[in-house]
Amino acid sequence: MNITPLDIQQQQFKGKMLGGLDPNDVDAFLQMVAAEMESLIRENSELKDEVRKFSLQLEELSQREVTLRETMLAAQKVTEEMKANAQKEAHLTVSEAELKGERIVAEAENRLLQLNNQIYEARRQKLQFETNLKSMVEAHLKMLSIEE
């Protein structure tokens, strides 16, 4: 049974004829108990309000924590994806550089082969020219020696 401060204030006691209770003392005590009970009810109500407020704050903080965790996980996932993409890009760049390097080396080898062929051809032509020149000089010498 819930007793309110008003119940305490309005409580009436039956008096005994001989040696009964002093109604003024009883009323004073009941007033004191009612005031204390009213104070306790007010404090209890304030504490319940605080508990509600703290519960809301706790719920909000819990929600923020969940959001923060989700954000951190998303950021970690994005970071890992960026790292993986960077590694793929680096491998691709290295592969492209290797292919370009191989192409440059192949072109250089081809150019070297062409130059060697040109040098060989120039030497051959020089030798042929020298041989032809020598033959012409000898032929002219023979012609000069015959005329003399």
C-alpha positions as CSV (number, residue, x, y, z in Angstrom):
1,M,0.0,0.0,0.0
2,N,1.4,3.4,-1.0
3,I,1.3,6.1,1.6
4,T,1.5,9.7,0.5
5,P,2.5,12.7,2.6
6,L,-1.1,13.8,2.5
7,D,-2.2,10.5,3.9
8,I,0.2,11.0,6.8
9,Q,-1.0,14.6,7.4
10,Q,-4.6,13.5,7.5
11,Q,-4.2,10.5,9.7
12,Q,-6.4,10.6,12.8
13,F,-5.8,8.5,15.9
14,K,-8.4,7.5,18.4
15,G,-7.6,8.7,21.8
16,K,-7.9,6.7,25.0
17,M,-9.5,8.1,28.0
18,L,-6.8,7.6,30.4
19,G,-3.2,8.0,29.5
20,G,-3.8,8.5,25.8
21,L,-1.6,10.1,23.2
22,D,-1.2,13.9,23.1
23,P,-2.8,14.9,19.9
24,N,-0.4,17.9,19.4
25,D,2.6,15.6,19.7
26,V,1.1,13.1,17.2
27,D,0.2,15.9,14.8
28,A,3.7,17.4,15.1
29,F,5.3,14.0,14.5
30,L,3.0,13.3,11.5
31,Q,3.8,16.7,10.0
32,M,7.5,16.0,10.4
33,V,7.1,12.5,8.8
34,A,5.0,13.9,6.0
35,A,7.6,16.6,5.3
36,E,10.4,14.0,5.3
37,M,8.4,11.7,3.0
38,E,7.7,14.6,0.7
39,S,11.4,15.4,0.5
40,L,12.2,11.8,-0.2
41,I,9.6,11.5,-2.9
42,R,10.9,14.7,-4.5
43,E,14.5,13.4,-4.3
44,N,13.5,10.0,-5.7
45,S,11.7,11.8,-8.6
46,E,14.8,13.9,-9.2
47,L,17.0,10.8,-9.1
48,K,14.7,9.0,-11.5
49,D,14.9,12.0,-13.9
50,E,18.7,11.8,-13.6
51,V,18.7,8.1,-14.2
52,R,16.5,8.7,-17.3
53,K,18.8,11.5,-18.5
54,F,22.0,9.3,-17.9
55,S,20.3,6.4,-19.6
56,L,19.7,8.6,-22.7
57,Q,23.2,9.8,-22.6
58,L,24.5,6.3,-22.2
59,E,22.4,5.2,-25.2
60,E,23.6,8.1,-27.2
61,L,27.2,7.3,-26.3
62,S,26.7,3.7,-27.1
63,Q,25.3,4.6,-30.5
64,R,28.3,6.9,-31.1
65,E,30.6,4.1,-30.1
66,V,28.9,1.8,-32.6
67,T,29.1,4.5,-35.3
68,L,32.7,5.1,-34.4
69,R,33.5,1.4,-34.6
70,E,31.8,1.1,-38.0
71,T,33.6,4.2,-39.2
72,M,36.9,2.8,-38.0
73,L,36.2,-0.5,-39.7
74,A,35.2,1.2,-42.9
75,A,38.3,3.4,-42.8
76,Q,40.5,0.3,-42.2
77,K,38.8,-1.5,-45.1
78,V,39.3,1.6,-47.4
79,T,43.0,1.8,-46.2
80,E,43.5,-1.9,-47.0
81,E,41.8,-1.5,-50.4
82,M,44.0,1.5,-51.2
83,K,47.1,-0.4,-50.1
84,A,46.1,-3.3,-52.3
85,N,45.4,-1.0,-55.2
86,A,48.7,0.8,-54.7
87,Q,50.5,-2.6,-54.7
88,K,48.7,-3.6,-57.9
89,E,49.6,-0.3,-59.5
90,A,53.2,-0.6,-58.4
91,H,53.4,-4.1,-59.9
92,L,51.8,-2.9,-63.1
93,T,54.2,0.0,-63.3
94,V,57.1,-2.3,-62.7
95,S,55.8,-4.7,-65.3
96,E,55.4,-1.9,-67.8
97,A,58.8,-0.6,-67.1
98,E,60.3,-4.1,-67.5
99,L,58.5,-4.5,-70.9
100,K,59.6,-1.0,-72.0
101,G,63.2,-1.8,-70.9
102,E,63.1,-5.1,-72.8
103,R,61.8,-3.3,-75.8
104,I,64.5,-0.6,-75.6
105,V,67.2,-3.3,-75.2
106,A,65.8,-5.3,-78.2
107,E,65.7,-2.1,-80.2
108,A,69.3,-1.3,-79.1
109,E,70.4,-4.8,-80.1
110,N,68.7,-4.5,-83.4
111,R,70.3,-1.1,-84.0
112,L,73.7,-2.6,-83.0
113,L,73.1,-5.5,-85.4
114,Q,72.3,-2.9,-88.1
115,L,75.4,-0.9,-87.3
116,N,77.5,-4.0,-87.3
117,N,76.1,-4.9,-90.7
118,Q,76.7,-1.4,-92.0
119,I,80.3,-1.5,-90.7
120,Y,80.8,-5.0,-92.3
121,E,79.3,-3.7,-95.5
122,A,81.4,-0.5,-95.4
123,R,84.5,-2.6,-94.8
124,R,83.5,-4.9,-97.6
125,Q,82.9,-2.0,-99.9
126,K,86.2,-0.4,-98.7
127,L,88.1,-3.7,-99.4
128,Q,86.3,-4.0,-102.8
129,F,87.1,-0.3,-103.6
130,E,90.7,-0.8,-102.5
131,T,90.9,-4.0,-104.6
132,N,89.3,-2.2,-107.6
133,L,91.5,0.8,-107.1
134,K,94.6,-1.4,-106.9
135,S,93.5,-3.3,-110.0
136,M,93.0,0.0,-111.8
137,V,96.3,1.4,-110.7
138,E,98.0,-1.8,-111.7
139,A,96.2,-1.7,-115.0
140,H,97.2,1.9,-115.6
141,L,100.7,1.1,-114.5
142,K,100.8,-1.7,-117.1
143,M,99.4,0.6,-119.7
144,L,102.1,3.2,-118.8
145,S,104.8,0.6,-118.8
146,I,103.6,-0.7,-122.1
147,E,103.6,2.8,-123.6
148,E,107.1,3.4,-122.4
